[in-house]
C-alpha cells in the first residue's frame, strides 16, 4: 500500500512550524509521538533506579525518585498490549509526562527526537488501529512512509490499569 504524499502531512512552511512532538519507538515496527506540552523530561536511567512493587499490573515497573518526588514508572508498550521492553537491558529510555500535577514515567525502547507536526493533518485512528489501542490514541499521521501513532498523555495517566496508583 502506498503512503499518502508526506508533504500533505509534514509542515515545510517555515512561517508555521507546527506543534512540537516527542517521537519514539514502541516496538520494532511501531513509532509514536506525544505532544511536547505534556512531556517534562526525557532521560536514560539505570534499571536499578526503579524499585519494583509487589502485586502491580505487569506494565508497572515500579517507583523511582525524580526531582525529589516519587513517581510511578510503566512499560508503555506492555500497557498498550505491544511487545514489552527488553528486561535484560541495563538502562531504560524514560519519558516523564505530566498532566494536572500528576507525573508518570513511561519506559520505551528508543527515543527518536523532537519533530514538528501541523495538528490539522492528524487523522482519525479508528479505521487503522486495533480496538485495544484506541483509548490511548488521539490520531495518526504519515511521516516518511511510516505511520506515527499520536498518543493521548491524559488517557494514559487516566487508564483503568493505572487508576488506583496514579
Phi, psi and omega in degrees: 000128178284142177277155175298160177300120185293339179296336177287341188246341179250132184280119176252006180275113182294342180282338178226096187282340182089180182272149179277138178225144173270124181258137180206167177265140172264328172200189185304324187248001186235123175250154181215167175224152173233141177300135179301329183299339178259359184260119179276316188197153174233133182205166173253128182235146175292145181307320184289352177281353179252119180271117180290151182238139180287157174059037178252158174302155184302330182283346182274112180281328178144206182245151174213158177273122178228113179052048179065022174234149175264125181233155175278145178236131180237155173274099186299314178302320179297317179299326181271012180061036174250176178304136186279167178295149176286110184283353177276355179294152178269348180211160181242146168274119188239131174248124175264118174255158185216116178231124177046054178065014176250110175271151178211136177266130179246118177269129179227158182293325185204136175261129183261338180128194182252135176231163176244133181227146175275121186299333179294342183268358179285128184262161177294137182273352193302325183271354186243349191241147177294152184298330181291334179273334187309319181298339185255002186241128178264349178173183178229153174213141176273135174213122178048052177065020174230153177266129175257130174278128177265106184277151179257104184300321180295319179295326178294310181296325182268012180303147177302324181299323185259357187308320184275352182249331184271000000 
